[in-house]
Amino acid sequence: MPINETFNLTLAELLRHAKKNCILLSVSDIAELAKLTPWYVRQLIASGEIRAINVGGTGRRTRWRIDPDDFQNWMVGRENRRRDLTAA
């Protein structure tokens, strides 16, 4: 069951709930919350932009889990980025 169907909460409330209950988020959960594809979330993990824990598997069968704090830190780092409008 998708994580946002389980709880009718805002993203901040959902992350607080996950942290309080020691819940690690899956790639699918992150993709759904951030409106990204699972493939792109895996790319972010591979590049080191999002910290993740391998809970089993190797290669294409790797099962990643993301701490809610790490996801929230990534989201905060992405918001309000300065844009260089003179670079064009």
C-alpha positions in Angstrom: 0.0 0.0 0.0 1.5 3.4 -0.9 2.6 5.4 2.0 0.5 8.5 1.4 -2.7 6.3 1.2 -1.9 5.0 4.6 -1.9 8.4 6.2 -3.9 11.5 5.3 -1.1 13.8 6.4 1.1 16.6 4.9 4.6 15.6 3.9 6.1 17.2 7.1 3.6 15.3 9.3 4.3 12.1 7.5 8.0 12.5 8.0 7.6 13.2 11.7 5.4 10.1 12.0 7.9 8.0 10.2 10.8 9.2 12.4 8.8 8.8 15.6 7.9 5.2 14.7 11.4 4.4 13.3 10.1 3.8 9.8 12.5 3.7 6.9 11.1 4.8 3.5 11.4 2.7 0.4 12.5 4.0 -3.1 8.8 3.8 -4.1 7.7 5.9 -1.0 10.3 8.6 -1.8 9.3 8.6 -5.5 5.7 9.0 -4.6 6.3 11.7 -2.0 8.7 13.7 -4.2 6.7 13.1 -7.4 9.7 11.5 -9.0 10.2 8.1 -10.8 11.8 5.2 -8.8 14.5 5.2 -11.4 15.4 8.8 -10.7 15.4 8.2 -6.9 17.9 5.3 -7.5 20.1 7.6 -9.6 20.0 10.1 -6.7 21.1 7.4 -4.3 23.8 6.2 -6.7 25.2 9.7 -7.0 25.2 10.2 -3.2 22.6 13.0 -3.3 20.2 11.0 -1.1 21.7 8.8 1.6 20.2 5.3 1.7 20.8 2.0 3.4 21.0 -1.3 1.5 18.8 -3.8 3.4 19.3 -6.7 1.1 20.1 -7.8 -2.4 22.9 -6.9 -4.8 23.0 -5.3 -8.2 19.6 -4.7 -9.7 17.9 -6.4 -6.7 19.2 -4.0 -4.1 16.6 -2.9 -1.7 17.2 0.6 -0.5 15.7 2.3 2.5 15.9 6.0 3.3 15.8 7.6 6.7 13.1 10.3 6.8 15.6 12.8 8.1 17.9 12.2 5.2 15.0 12.7 2.7 14.0 15.8 4.5 17.5 17.2 4.4 17.7 16.5 0.7 14.4 18.3 0.2 15.5 21.3 2.2 18.7 21.4 0.2 16.7 21.5 -3.0 14.3 24.3 -2.1 14.9 28.0 -2.9 18.0 27.4 -4.9 19.4 30.6 -6.3 19.2 30.7 -10.1 21.8 32.4 -12.1 19.6 34.2 -14.6 22.6 36.0 -16.3 24.2 32.8 -17.4 22.0 32.4 -20.4 
